[in-house]
Amino acid sequence: MSNNLHLTLDERNIIEQELMRNTSFRDIALMLDKDPTTIAKEVRNHRIRKEGQSIHVNFNHCSRKFNCKRRNVCGLSCNRECRKCNICNKVCNDFEEGTCLRLKRAPYVCNGCINRYNCRMTKYYYRALSSYKTYRTKLAEARQGINISELELSNLDKIISPLVKQGQSISHIYKTHDINCSCSTLYKYVANNCFSIGPLDLPRKVRLKKRKQKKLEKKDTKARTNRTYQDFQKYIEKNPELPIVEMDTVEGIKGGRVLLTLLFRSSRLMLAFILYEKTQSEVLRIFNMLELELGTELFEKTFPIILTDNGTEFGRPLSLEFNNQGIGRTRIFYCDPRASYQKGMIEKNHEFIRYVLPKGSSFDELLQTDIDLMINHINSLGRQSLNWLAPIDVATVTLGKEVIKKLNLQKVPAEEIQLNKKLLKKN
């Protein structure tokens, strides 16, 4: 079903044409890809009233005329039965206008009725152009700002302003007075200086500072094009010899520094780098730093394929895939949304980081040397999946001693490995 909130003139024309054919609301809704209630509301809210006419001037429109035996209700001493004229329709207290059953239930209008030209009752019609003009007028009025007359605003000001100056809150005034708008609307009027009082007359407004909203980085809407998990699987099928690197971030306290982590699937070797902010520019800084340390050729050989999640910090893949000279250095692929298990190896490996830096820990006081120390202890821990070899031992073979040295990785003796909070406290 379409998400369009407004009906166009063409859609309204279709509604009018189909009503003339006595098409049901459900069938019209299927044609327009809308909900049937949308069509029903459109017809009921925009139908046009047309007064009933008759070749008989004195036709009575009262629904009770067949059982009425009154005379001379109009007081003109005509001595006629009231049911035989229409003057009583305007003066009789018991008058009830006769309504066709077609107007009480779907389709609620006389479009398509075969008796509409001979019917003497009041009629209702749906007209597409009239409905569209009404809609456009209402839309324009809604966007003009304050939808209230000056007199109404003045009367509202006489109620609100004196009580606010007495120290009463807007919500209290709203609850204790009959006001024809919402409480939030009153706050908007005050904020826009529509009353004789202003925002500074509200006691809490003076104390509270305006909240700072962090500007979110825009993510490239085409970032996932040719970089989905399905594209990743096809690429590694064609290039099975290339090593795969998983990438993620580990958060400290909210809004503080984070860690960028990279894990080599073949060896379980993990790298971690401090990001001063969880932003695209900080991730790019680490990539440029690694390329500068390793050189473009060795960087491409070490990180040929990177699989990551859909975080905004990874939202500019082209800047990561190509360096400043436009030379390709890696390929970025994304996991499916809410499918972190597709890079489960790095997610599992984050547990070792949490042994040293539990959730809620601040990374703000840590140096890169602290993170390097922690990573060396993690990479020196033997793994059952590696036949109890340490990741750094396997990586020395798969990546080469040159890469290990340039990445500042060192093996920690087995008896000295420490993975708890004390590791970084004593350094």
Number of C-alpha atoms within 10 A of each C-alpha: 9 8 7 9 8 9 15 12 15 12 15 22 17 15 24 21 18 17 22 16 12 14 15 15 21 14 13 21 18 12 12 17 13 19 15 17 12 14 21 18 10 16 25 17 11 18 19 16 12 11 10 13 16 12 8 9 9 12 18 22 22 21 14 15 19 9 8 12 10 13 16 14 18 16 10 9 9 11 12 13 15 22 23 14 16 16 17 23 20 9 12 13 9 10 15 13 15 15 14 15 9 14 16 10 9 13 20 19 23 22 20 17 14 10 9 13 9 10 14 18 20 17 22 21 20 27 18 22 14 14 19 18 12 12 16 11 10 11 11 10 12 11 9 8 8 15 10 9 8 10 9 10 15 14 10 15 19 12 14 23 18 13 15 18 13 8 11 15 15 18 13 12 17 18 10 8 10 8 14 9 10 10 15 12 11 21 16 13 17 22 14 12 12 15 18 13 18 16 17 12 15 18 14 11 11 10 9 8 8 7 6 6 6 7 6 8 12 11 16 13 9 11 18 19 10 13 18 18 20 13 15 19 12 11 16 14 10 9 11 9 8 14 19 18 24 24 23 22 24 18 18 18 13 10 12 15 20 23 23 19 20 22 23 23 15 15 23 22 25 23 22 21 19 22 24 15 15 22 17 21 17 16 24 19 13 16 18 20 12 16 17 11 14 19 13 18 11 17 19 17 15 21 19 18 22 20 22 22 23 19 15 15 21 26 22 21 22 16 18 23 20 15 17 9 6 10 10 17 22 20 19 25 25 27 20 16 11 9 12 16 12 17 20 12 15 25 18 10 16 16 12 18 20 16 15 19 20 14 13 11 14 17 19 14 7 12 11 13 12 14 18 18 17 23 22 21 22 25 26 22 21 16 14 9 10 14 8 10 15 23 23 26 19 17 20 17 11 15 18 12 14 11 18 16 12 11 14 12 21 17 17 18 10 12 6 9 17 17 19 16 14 12 17 16 9 6 8
